[in-house]
Amino acid sequence: NKDYSLDALNKFLDYILDKGLLKPETAKSRKVAVNKILVKLSPEEQGDLRQVNLDDQANRFANLNGADYLPTSMQVYKSRVKSALSDFFLYVDNPMTFRPSAASRAVSKPSGGGPKRAASNTSGAAVAPSPGGLNEDQRPPAATPLSAHDHLVFPIPIRPGLVVKLTNIPSDLTAGEAEKIAQVVKALACNE
């Protein structure tokens, strides 16, 4: 009887905080993100988080709250929820062998300096410590490797109550392509 519910996820996040399995700020930030992005789940989704489409939930959150958050903040929240769900599913599937994401807990001491965060990506390969000592849940979305086939959605709050979404932006967008998009958007503006 494995419990994949939202309630079980919140208990799990409290558990890893209480047991010191993650840094307190990481565990707390994941719980905040979970309870913001996953607030509008159907009863079926609340009962089994494996049914949740995180992209849809993040887009819903952006549509409802876009004026209050920068697009990069939205991506960070989504990343935190993704990390929380990943660790949660691993824990539920096998609590005896569970270890939190290495990037959230590993610390190394490079020569000539104080402690720096050592991180690993999902393949286990080491990656450079992030700027300012931010953990995986606090890095901007550019730190997440994307394939050339991934397409991004960027909600852009432009005035109170109005969020415009740029969709199907390729993850390998060039500066020239970005300029072309910018010129089209500028051409749409009404001159006052």
N, C-alpha and C positions, 0 to 999 in steps of 0.2 A: 504494500500500500504506500506507494511513493506520492508525496504531496508536492505538486508543482504550483500551488496557489499563490496569489499575491500576498495573502496573510503569511504563508510559509516563507516567502521571500523576505518579508519584513522581519520575521523572527530570525531568519538566517543572517541578515545584515546586522541585527542586534547581537547575535551570537559571535560573529567574527570580530565585532568591535569589543565586546566583553572579554573575549579570549586573546585579544591582541594579535589576531592573525593578519590584520592589515593595520597600517597607520591609522590613527583615529580620524584624521582629516579625510583620508581616502574613503573609509567606511561611511562616515557621515555624509560626505558629498554624494556617494552612490545612493544612499537612502533618500536624500532630498530629491535627486534626479528621478529616481524610480517613482516617488510619490507625486511628482509633478507630471511626468510624461505618461504614466500608466493610470492616471486618475479616471479616465473615461472608458474603462474597459467594459465589455459586455459581461454578464454573469458567467458565461461559458469561459471567456478569456480569463476572468478573475480566478476561476477554479483550476485552469490549466494554462500557465503562461507559455507553454510550448506552442499554443495556438496563436499567440500574439504576433502580428506583423509590426515589427519595431519601426519600420519606415513610415507606415500609415499612422502609427501613434505619434511619432515625432512630428509628422506633417500636421496632424490634428492639433497638437500642442502649439506649433508655430502659428497656425491659423487663428487660434483662440488668444494667443499671448504675444504675437509677433511684435507688437508695438513696444512691449516691455523688455525685449531681449535683442541683442545683436545676433546676426546670423552665426557668428563664431560661437557665441554662448549656446545657441541651440544645438550646434554640432557637438559641443563639449558635453552637454546634458545627454544627448543621444549616446555618445561614447561611454559615459558613466553607466547608463542603463544597460548597454550591451555587455560591458564588463561584469556588472552585477548579475545579469542573467546567465552569462557564461559560467561564472564561478558557482552560482546557485545550482544550475543543472548538473555540473560536475559533482557537487556535494550531494545532491539528492540521489544521483545515480550510484555513487559509491562513497559514503561518508568516511569510511575507514582509510581510504587512500587520498582523500581530498587535501590539496594544498592550494592556497589562493594564487592568483596570477603572479608570476615571478616579478613582473615589472612593478608591482605595488608593494613588494616587501623586501626585495634584495638591496643590500647596501654594500658598497665596496669602498676601500680607501686607496685612491690612486696616489702614487708617490708625489710629494711636493704639495700636498694640499689636504684640506679637510675631507670629510666623508662626502662622497658623491653618489647619486643614485645609479645603480647598475640596472639596466632594463633588458628584457628580451622580448622579441616579437613572438607571434604565435608559432613560428617554426622553431623557436628555441635559440635562434642566433642572437648574439649580443648586438645591442644597438647603443649608440652614444647616449650619455646622460642628457636629459632635456635641459634647455636653458632655464636658469633660475631654480633648478632643483624641482621642477614640477613633475608630478607623477603622471601615469598614463591617463588618468581621469581628468587632468587639468590641462593637458596639452591641447593646442588648437588642432583642428581637424587636418591640417596639412601634414601633421606628424604620422597620420595613419596611411600606410601604403595602399594605394588603389591601383587596380589594373587599368589599362587603357580602355577597357570596355565598360568601366563603371561610369554612370552618369549621376551627377549631383543635382540636388534641388536646394536653392538658396532663397529663403523667405527674406524679403527686404521691407522693413517697416518704413514707409515714406511719409506718412502723416498719421495723426491719431485715428485709429479705427480702420486703417487701410494698409494691408500688407500685400506686396507684389511678390510673386514667386518666379524666379528664373529656374526653368526646368530643362532637363536633358543637357546640362552643361557637361561636356566631356572632362574627365579627370586630367586629361593631358592637354587642356586648352592652352594654346600659344598666346603670346602677347598680341600678335597680329589679329588673331581670331577674336580676342577680347576687345580690341579696338574696333573691329568691324561691328560687333554687337553693340558697343557703346554708341557708335555713330547712328545705328538704326534707332536706338532708344532716344537719342537726342533729337532725331528727326520727328519723333512722335510728340514732342513737347509743344504745348500751346504757348504762343508768345503772348505775354500779358501787356 
